[in-house]
């Protein structure tokens, strides 16, 4: 009975990760519909399952509140935005979805070991690669943008797989190639899994090219390259690592600030007119349109209802988001919510880098660092920061829980060692 229950947990985790990539959203959404009730039901079901399981685990809730509370702060602020939301009903749905996504992430982190999490993630990447490629080959009219699509005139012929848009597909493909790269680097003991990684990576690279997505090309090349540098730093001495970071920091800042120029350059290489994007004009317009809502936003998921009409009046652009994850989140929960989220993500990055250099949970530490790098670069031209039903938020929360858990165990072991050898600690009231 226990083994069956454990197998079912692995099945839920694998399906949950697949769902959180967004691969089923467009597939299950009725044509011309903005929302899909079945997608909402699945997302809520995964979150409720995670929450109920956590309630059944002794001490899980108190541990989350006492130790892992920083992961809750951005979510709590999103819920608080109900008080000033432009659309209370929409914010209730989106904030509820984010809360359930976070509950699923806590369950996933607590129920599985770092190695199990890593293998499940690699298996998800392999499944995603084959599933999307097979879907495109079997249903090319759906898996490839057509001239009669709503966006077909601009993107006809670009592959979009199970996703509604090629950029969403390309972003996930870039994530998959980074995961598969780490899976190959750390999969020496898993021969079957490692053999599957090679053809899966080949399919992902092919699909990245066929998406004609500059985001996919930039993220698919930059993130694995950055991770290769981090992995190479593990064998260096502490002074050498510090020197590498000091030298690399200015280049990283310049690269981040120049992301739009790089993005436009890649568009030109792909044969597209960079002026079609209009992103910089949109970004400037969003900042102006925010106005007095810049501190707290217009409500989680609802801020665009205020900013959208203002942006259209200012620039003439009628778009549904800012084409920038940092601005989109600021529109929803303002500079305060954006600041909370970024501080948490950067904190996870610091924890993961430190753990990777020390050899603590190297597979999971590498994944965590990769997701942080991916999020910071990818949200310049994309928008997936603090989203509900998002694998990016799930992995960041999971990484934080497991890395803090390891720090707590190491600290306890060090204390016990000192006490064992006769050291004592001063009493503090």
Buried (B, 14 or more C-beta within 10 A) or exposed (E): EEEEEEEEBBEBBBBBBBBBBBBBBBBBBEEEEEEBEBBBEBBBBBBEBBBEBBEEEEEBEEBBEEBBEBBBBBBBBBBBBBEBBBBBEBBBBBBBBBBBBBBBBBBBBBBBEBBBBBBBBBBBBBBBBBBBBEBBEEEEEBBBBBEEBEBBEEBEEBBBBBBBBBBBBBBBBBBBBBBBBBBBBBBEEBEEBBEBBEEBBEBBBBBBBBBBBBBBBBBBBBBBEBBEEBBEBBEEEEEEBEEBEEEBEEEBEEBEEEBBEBBBBBBEEBEBEBEEBBBEBBBEBBBEBBEEBBEBBBBBBBBBBBBBEBBBEBBEBEBEBBBBBBBBBBBBBBBBBBBBBBEBBEBBBEBBBBBBBEEBBBBBBBBBBBBBBBBBBBBBBBBBBBBBBBBBBBBBBBBBBBBBBBBEEEEEEEEEEEEEEEEEEEEEE
